[in-house]
């Protein structure tokens, strides 16, 4: 059975630049808070907040203010893509902050779905990343379910339409006009949307939207990506703050060497 795992790195703007820091860290862009760590969140800072509000909530001397670097986010996601190759030969990027892995064909190797998810979570934590997982029979379904609460997001035992039913249509930001039109008719979640008869759906949406739904529910097949790991290993860790002692470099050096070893093992290389 085809089974897709989506790993949505909701804190990628932060974790691409700064992994662990006891003091508040705020990532900014276009005069808005893009992301923040737990220390900043404890003071009331949230994503989407005006930077001026965050300044008023935090101690300027104790806070690291970092401008968002989208290029670094994509470099980081590319590195994670290579890492995910150790779990599945079928992997791809999705949107700007997700990875998709086809794991249905390798569950026996890892002893089942839950042991696989636990191993992935363990390795992500060790690398300083957090991700919201979603499991479904289709790529779009897995991405949507990465927004669902646990354990619904990672339990594929019930039908896909049931698992999607409570999710809001506002997740489909690329179809904002369609979603607004459906909302005016009282259709605000996937449960009501998927229950519409085909004629009613055709009357209320365009062909692009209906094709997206067909792919979501597996009625329309999509090509499977063919991922090839890079021939060259390259990685970096950004601290996001000034290094004052040589000892502060050692954990990052150890992590990079460990990542190099993983890369060589997964691509069957040696030195």
N, C-alpha and C positions, 0 to 999 in steps of 0.2 A: 504494500500500500504506500502510495506517495504521501509523505508527511513533511511539511515545511516548518522549520523553526525560524522565527524572526527574533533577532536580538536588536532591540531599539535602544540606542545609547542616548538617552534623554539628557544626560549631563556632558555630552561630548564637547561643547564649547569650553567647559571648565576643565574636564579631565584631559583634554588634549594639551593644555597649557600648564596645569598644576594638579598633581595627584593628591598629596597629603600636606595639610598645613593646619596648625592649631588656630592661627589667627583667621579672622574673616577674610575671604577672598571673593571678589565680585568681578565678573566678566561683563563688560559693557560694549554696546554698539548702538550707534545712532541715538545717543542720549537716553538709552534704555538699558535696564538690567537684562542681560541675556541669560545668565546663570549665576549661581552662587553656591558656596559650600555650606555645610551644616552650621558652622560657627556664625556665618552671616545670616542664615535663615532664622536662627534663634533670636535675632534682634528684629525680626519682622521683614527682612528683605525677601522679595519674591521676583521671579522672572516676569518681565513685562513692565516692571515698576520704573518710573522716571528716575534717572540717576540722581537728581537733586533730592528726591525722597530718601534714597539709600544713603546719601551723604548725611542727611539729617538723623538717620537711625544709628549710624556707626561711628566709632571713634576713628578719626582720620589717621592718627598715629599708629594704630594697631591693624589697619586694614590694607590689604593689597588690592589695588585697582588695576585691572588688566584689560586692555582693549582686545576685543575678539579678533582672532586670526583664522578666517575660514579656510585658508590654504593649509594651515596646520591641522585643522579638523579632518580634511580630506586625506592628508598624509597619514594621520593616525588611523583613520578608518581603513586605509589601504594596508597598513601594517596588521590591523586586526583581521583583515580579509585573508592575508597569508597565514595568520595563526589559526583561523577557523578551518583551514584546509586539513588540519590534523584530525578533524571530526567528520568531515564529509568531503568527497571529491567534487560535489556539486554545490558551489557557493557563489554568491553574487552580492554586490552592493544594492541597496534599495533606498530610494530617496537620498537625503543628505546625511542621515544618521543611523542607518540600519544595515544589518547584514542578514541575508537569507541563506539558510542551509537546508538542503534536502536530507533528512535524517531517517526517513522510512527504511532505506536500504541498509542502514548500518546499526540498527538497534541491537541485533544479536551480538555484534562485536563488543558493545558497551554494556551488555546485560540488561537492556531495556531502556525505556524512555527516561524514567526518573533517575537512574544512575548516570545517564548521559547528561541530563540537566544539572545534576549535582556536580559533576566533574567540570562542566563548563563554568558554572557559578564559582567554583573553587579557583579555577585558573584566572577568571576575570578579576576576582577579588585580589588575588596575589599580584596581578598586574596593575592594580589601582583603578579598575574600571567597574562601573555598574551598568547593568542593562536590564530592560524590561522584556521578558520573553513572551512569545505568543506561538502557539502550535495550532496548525490547521492543515487541511488537505490541499489548500491552495496558497499561493504566495500572498495574495491580497488579504485572504482570511487570516493568515498568521500575523500580518502587520496590524490589522484591525484589532485582533485579540491581544496584541501586546499592550493595548490600552485598557484591557479588562482587568478586574481584580483577580488576585490569586484565590482559589486554584482554577477558576474558570479559564484563565488564559492558557493553561498548560495541560488541560484534561480533555483529550479528543474523544472521549467515550460517548458523548451525546452528539446528535446531528449538528452540523455547522450552523444551520439557520437558527437553531435554539441558542447556541452559544453566542451568536452575534446579536440576538434580539434586543438586548438592553443597551447596546452601544448607540450613541447619538450620531446622527447623520452629519453633524458639524465637523466630524473628523475628516470628511471628504472636502478639504479646503480647495481642491482644484475644480470642484463642481459647486462653487458657492451659490451661483445663480439658481441651479437646479435644486439645491438643498433649501434655499429660501422659498422657492415656489412650492416645494413639497411641504415645508413647514407651515405655510399659510393654509394648507389643506389639512393640517393636523397630523401630518406624517413626519415625525421628528426622530424616530429611531429605526433600526434595521428590522425590528419585529414587524412594525406596521408596513414598512416598505416592501419586504419580501412576501408579505401576505397579499399584496395587490395583485389582482388578475392582470394578465399580459395586456389586455386592451386598456385598462386604467393606467398602467405604467407607461404605455406608449403615449397616451394622451398627456401625461404630466412630465415627460422627460424626453431628451433628445437621444439620438442613436449612440453617441459616444458614451453617455451615461449608462445606457442599457448594455452596451458591450462590456463596460467595466464591471457591471453586475454579473454578466455571464461568466467572465473570467473569475470573479470572486467566488461564484458557486460551482466552478468547475465545468460549466456547460460549454465553454469555449477553451480549447487547448492553447497553450503557449509554448514556445520553444524553450528547451532546457538549456541554461547557460553552460558553456564549456570553459571552465576556469583552468588557467595554466599558472602555476606559481612562478614568481620572478626568478630569473637566473642569478640575480645579484641580491645579496642581503644588505639592507640599509635601514637603520632605525635610529631614533634619537629620543631623549627624554628632556622635556622642558621643565624647569623648576618654577618659573613664573615669579621668582624673587631672588634677591642677591645671595650668593653663596659666601659665607664668611669663614667657614672652617673646611679643611681638606676632608675630614671625616664625613662631611655631608655628601660627598661625591660617591662614597663606597656603595651604598645601596643601589644607586642608579647604575653604577658600573656592573655590579653583580646581576642586576635585572637584564641589562643589555646582553651580557654574556650568556645568560640563561636563554634569552630569546633567540640568540644566534644558534645555540645548541638545538633548540626546538626546530628552527628552520632547517638545519642540516638533517635532522632525523626525519622530518616530514617529507623532505625532498630526496631522501636516501643518498645524502652526501656525507663525506667524512673528511677530517683533516688531521 
